[in-house]
Amino acid sequence: MRCYYLLGITGVGKSTLLAGLSDSGLAVRAVTEWPDPMPEEIAWSPDAFDARQQERIQDWIFTQVAKKNRQLAELVSGSIAVEFEGGVSRAVIVDRSPLDTFAFYPRELWPLRARQTLGYLQPGERFVAGELLLLKGDPTAVCARMHRDRHYDVETLAAQQRRFLDVAHELGSRRGNDAGIHIINAAVDRAAVLEHVASLLTTDSYHPVDIHACITTIAAP
């Protein structure tokens, strides 16, 4: 089964897109952001916490990332059959990826975050490879939609998006090509975004990114 990771800043429309795909009737299984219920503070900006609080939150996040990867590995390998009306799913689309941690911290912390991410895997485990679907939005418009969330502002979201783009470019540079890395304009009509992503999920072309190898390379001193 193919695997697609959905990336993008907080509030850019990932959940809305997943709901649209579910309603579209495509034989695609959606995997939500976290396997377990999310504590409220996880949605806040890391800048809102002191070092001890950030450590506790990071432990929860890394534990969830590793747990979700185990569930995803079973889905992709076919250990769990995902049936739909009229057939069996040909793809799984995942809300957020193991690479997301790099978008929330400056580049100088990437090696540390990479080592922490890998450290929560069990011996012999690898992160599931897949194509990346990065939703690129308008931070100002996104912030306006999130006006009730005082934990984010335009500057914070803009910096987060720049780091997401940096991650995508970093992966393409390390691999020598950007096959399987899609940057999607999410600042357009939502129906257009849905149509674009649906076309990617149903094309014959598929170039999964070896996420585990990429994180391992970033972790190297």
N, C-alpha and C positions, 0 to 999 in steps of 0.2 A: 504494500500500500504506500502511495506517495505521502510525503509529509511537507506541509507548508507552515512556516512560522510568520505570524502577524506581529509587526513591530510598529512603534510610533509613540509620540508623546501622550501624556495623560490627557484624556478628553478629545483625542483626535477623531474618534469614531470607530474604534476597533470592535467594541461590543455591538454597536449598531450594524456594522458590516456582517458580523457573525450571525446576528438575528436575521438579517436580510438573506444571507445564504441559506439559513435553515428554512426560511419561508419559500425559497425559490424552488425547492424540490430537487436540487442537485444532490447526487449521492455522495455527500461530503459530511464527514463526522467532525464536529467542532469540539475542541478541548478548551475548557475555560481557564482563566488566568491562574487560579490556585486550586489544588485538590481539596483543601480544607477551608472552612469559613475564614474570611480575612478580617484581622483586627482593624479597627477604624483608622488607627494611626499609620497603617501601611500606605494609605492613599496620600499622606501628607508629604511635603517636601522634606528631604533629609536635613535641610538647614534648620528645621523646627525643633531638633532634638540635640541633647548634649551627647558626648562620646559614649557614655554607658548605655543610653537609650538606643543610639544608633547600633551599637553592638548587639543588643537584644533583638532589634528589628531585623538586622542582617542575618542573624542565626535562624530566625523564623523563615526568612525569604530563601536562604540557601537550602534549608531543609525541604521547603516546598518545591523548589526547582528540581532537586534530586528525586523527590517522590513522583513529581509529574513526569519526569523523564522515564522512570521505571514503567509507569502506566502507558506512556506513549510508545515505549519499546515493544510492549505486548501488542498494542494496536497495529503498529507498522509491520511487525513480524507475522501477523496473522494469527497469533495465539488467541486473540479475542475476535470473533467474527462480528462485524458491525453490519447488520442487515437493514435495508430500507425497503419501502414498498417498491417492488419491481426489480430488486436486485441487492447487491452488496456494495458497500462503499468502496470507491476507488482511491479516496484520498482523505487525509485528516488535516484540518487546519487548526493551528494552535495559537491561542491568545497569549502573546509574549513568548520570548525565547530565553535561553541561558545567556544570550549576549546582552540582554537588557541592562544588566548591572553596570556595564560600561557607560551607558548613556546618562547615568545619574551621578557620575563622579568624574573629576578631571582626569586627563590622560595620564598624569604621573601616578595615579592610583590604580591604573588598569592592571599592571602585573600582579599587585596584591589581590585585587578582586578576582582575577583569573585563578590564582592559586587557591583562594577560598572557595570559589565555585567548584573547582575540581576536587577539593578536599572533602566535599560532602557526598561524593559518589562512593559506592562500595567497590571493593577490589574487582577488577575486570569489567566494570561498567564503562560505557562510553555514551556521550550525548548523541541522540539520534540525529542523523544528517537530514537536511531538508532545504527547500528553497526558501528565500527570505522575501517577504512582502512588506516593505516599509512604507507606511502611510505618511506622506509629507503634508502637513497642514499649515494653516496661517495662525501662528501663535496668538495674534491679537484677537482673531475671531474665536479661537478655542477658549481663550481666557474670558471673553465676553459671555460665552455659553456657560462657563464655570464660575460666574460672578459670585455665587454663594460660597464658593470654596476659597477662603481667605489664605489658604496655604500655598497658593500658586499665583504668580503674576506673569505678565508678558515676558519680562526679561528671563525669568526662571524657565519658562516653557521654550523660549527661543534658544537658550543655552542647551537645554535638553535635546532639542531637535538637531542642533549643530553636532552634538556628540553622537546622536543616532546616525547622522550622515557620515561622520568621521568613522564610525564602526563599519558602515557599509563600504566606504572607500578603502579602509584598512584591509578588510577581507579581500576585496577585489585585487588590491595591490599584492598582498601576500600570495594569492592564488595565481596571479598573472592574468586574470580575466574576471569579468563580472557576470558570467553566466550563472543563472539561478538567483541573482540578486536584483530585485525589482523595486525601484523607487516610484511610488504611485502618488499622483497628485490628488490629495484628499480635500483640497480647497474648492472642489467643483461640486456639482449636484451629486447627492448621495446615490442616486440611481446610476449615474455614470461610473462612480467608483465600484459599485456592485457589479455592473456589466464588465468592467475592466478585469476585476479579480476573478469573476466567473470564467472569463475567457482564458485566463492563465491556468485555472484549475482543470480545464477541459482540453487543453492543447495536448498534442502528442509529445511535445518537447518537455523534458524534465532534466534539470541539472542540479542535483542536491549539493548543498555546501557541507563540507566536512567540518561541522561546528566544533567538534571535540579537538580536532587537530589545530584549528584556529585558536581556540582558547589556550591550548597547550603551548602554542608558539608565543602568545601574548604573555603567558605566565613565566616564560624563560627570562632570567635576569639579563 
